[in-house]
Amino acid sequence: MTPTKATRKPDLPERGKQLDPDRAAPKRAAKTSNRLDAVAPSDPFAGRTDEQLVAAYRAGDKMSFQELVHRHQRELFHFLVRFLGNRAAAEDAFQEAFLQVHQSADQFDVTRRFRPWLFTIAANKARDFMRIQSRRAVTPLNAPVGGDGGTTEFIDLMESAAAMPDEPMERRELQAKVHRTVMAMPEHLREILLLSYFHQFPYKQISEILEIPLGTVKSRVHAAVAHFADRWRQANQSHSLS
């Protein structure tokens, strides 16, 4: 029997536990055994596309929904944390996004890609949160941004955003500085920067996610890079004068 999407809530990760972007998603590999005849069970979802999982979930397979969450939770939560700048808000938006997937699964066109559809929902949930809070937070990406006496490129700075706990203090300070600069960007520029660089969506899919023309995507990406470069120079000039 097909599940009733409007009344039955899916099983989602508990807040504050599995939604940590600095932790790898849990692996499904079987435990090793010293027995020579031990055989690891095969992954029942191996080789199945996201779109096939949605179709299976619509037919009543609850585990297919859990697999979709497992596949996308790390990347989607990264996106929401960077967009909202707040882990608690990102967790709420994550939960709301997958709840919307659950409720709208019957309307999803399985001939289209699932990932852009998921990010469309998540971006809308993030914008809803920002409107409720009444606050405004977030190619060739090798544009030189300068401001440090050298020829630093935008892409080099953005690569520093994935912080690792054992990295030197100087690098972590740079990461924090990049994060502050990105979070100070207008929402429409921040979101397109995150989608195009961090999550590497093609322009066409960004156009679908944000529901804007392809030409607007291209112009906003370049505007976002220019805006970041300008803010980066200002931040460096202020630091050198202090």
N, C-alpha and C positions, 0 to 999 in steps of 0.2 A: 504494500500500500504506500502511495506517495505521501511523504511527511507533510504536515500542515505548517507551512513556512511562517504564517502570521502568529501562531500560538506556541510553537515549540522552539525554544532557544537552543542553539547549537552549543557543543562543548568547546569553550575557548580557553586559552591559557589564563591561569590565575594571575591577577594583577601583581606586579612587582617581582615575579619569579622568572617565568620564561621569556619575558619581554625585555631582556637586557641586551642592548646592541653590542656590548663589549664582550659578550659571551657567545660562543658558537652555538648554533642550534643543536639540540640533542640528536645524537646519531642513533640510527636504528640497527647498527651492526650487532651481530650476535656475540656473546661473550666467548672468548677463546677457551678451548678445552684441551687437556692433555691427552684425552682419549683419541687414538688414531682414527677411530671409526665415527668421530663426531662430525656431523654435517650441519653447517649453518643454514638456517631456513632462508629461503629466497624472499626478496622484497616483493610483496604482492602488488606494489604500485610501480615497480620498475617498468620503464618503457611506456607508461601511460601519460598522456598529456594532461595539462590542467583542464583543458576543455572536456576531455573524456571524464575527468573526475567530477566536473560540474554535472555532466549528464548522468553519471552514476549516482550522485547525491540526489538529484531530482527523482531518480527511480527508487530512492529509499536507503541508499548505502551511506550511513552516517560516517563511517571511517574515511570515506573519500573527502568529506569536508575537513576532517582533522588533518588529512594529508595536505590539503591546500593551505591550511594554516601553517603547518610544519614547513612547507616549502618557502613560504613568503614572509613569515613573521620577522625574521632578522632584517631583511632589506626594508620592509615596509615600516618597521619601528624606527630604523635609522632615519628614514625619510621624515617621519613625523616628529622625531626629536629635533632634527635640524630645522624643520619648518617652524615648529612651535616654540622651540627653545625651553621646553619644560617637559620633564619626564612624566609627571603625573598627567598632564594634559595629553601627552602623546599616547599614554596607555589608554585613556578614555577614548581618544579618537580611533585608536587601533581596534578596541572592542566594538565601537560603533560601526566602523567600516566593515568588519566581518559579520556583524549582525545584519547589516544592510545586504551583504552578499547572500547571507542565508535567506533573508526575506525576499530578495529579488532574483534568486537563482532560476526560477521558472521563466523569467523574462530575458535571461541572458541568451544571446545568439551564439550557439556553440561553434558556428563557422568563423567567429571572430576570435581574437586573442584575449585570453583572460587577464593577463598581467596589466595591460593598459586600462582595462575596465576596473580592476581593483584599485589602481592608483587614482583613477578618476573619482571613485567613491571616497578614498582616503583624503584626497585634496579637498573635496567638498566638505567633509567632516571637519577638517582642520580649519577651513575658512569659517564654518559655522561657529566653531569654538572661539575664534578670534573676534567674530562679530559680537558674540555673547559677552565676551570679556571687554569689549569696546576698547581694544588696543591694537595698534599696528606694529607688528614685530619687525617673512621672507615671503661641433663648431670648430671653428678653430678657437681653442681656449689658450693659445700660447701668446696672448697679447702681453707685451711688456708693461709692467705696472710701476716699476721704479720706486723711488722714495726711500731707497736704502743705500744709495750711492752706487748701485750696480745695475744690472739688467735683469732683475728678477722677473720671471714670467708668471702670469696668473696661474697657470696649471701647476707650477711648482708649489705655489702657496696653498692651493686647494688640496694638494696631495697630503699636506701636513694635518688635515682635519681629522684623520683617523688616528686618534691618540692611542699610544700603547703605554701601559703603566711603568715599563722598565726603561723608557726613553730618557735621555738627558733632560735636565731642567730647562735648558735653553730651547730645546725643540718643543717642549710642552708649553712654554711661554708663547712661542710662535703659534702653536695650535690654538691657544686661548685667544690670541690676538686676531687670528683669522676668523674664529667663531664669532667674536664680538662684531667684526666688520660685516660678516654675512648677516647676522641677526639685526643689524642696524639698517639693512636695506629695505626698501618698500616691499610689501608683500608680493606684488605681481612680478617683481624682479627676482626676489629670493626664490620663489617657487619654481620659476623657469630655470634658474641657475642650478637648483638641486636636481631637477629632472634631467637636464641636459648633461651636466657634468657628473654628479655623484652617482646617478642611476643610469646614465648613458642611454636614455631613450632617444630614438631617431626623431627628427623634427616632426615627421608625419604623425607619430604616435603622441608626441607632446601636444600637437594640434588637436587630437582627439580627446586627450585627457583634460585639457583646459578649455576645450570647445571654443577655440579661436582659429582664425585663418592661418595657413602655413606661412604666409608672408609676415604676419604679426609675430609668429614664433621666432622667425629669424631676426627680426628687428629687435625683439625684446631680449634675445640672447646677447646680441651685441651691446644693447643698452645696459644689460646687467653687468657684463664684463667691464664696460666703461665706468659704470657707477662704482663697482668694487675698486677699480684702479684709482679713481679719484679719492675715495674714502681712505684707501691704503696710503696714498701719498700724504693726505692730511694727517693721518695717525702718526706716520713716521716723522713728519715735520714737527708736530707737537712734541714728540718724544725727544727729538734732537735739541729742541729749544728749552726743554725742562732740565 
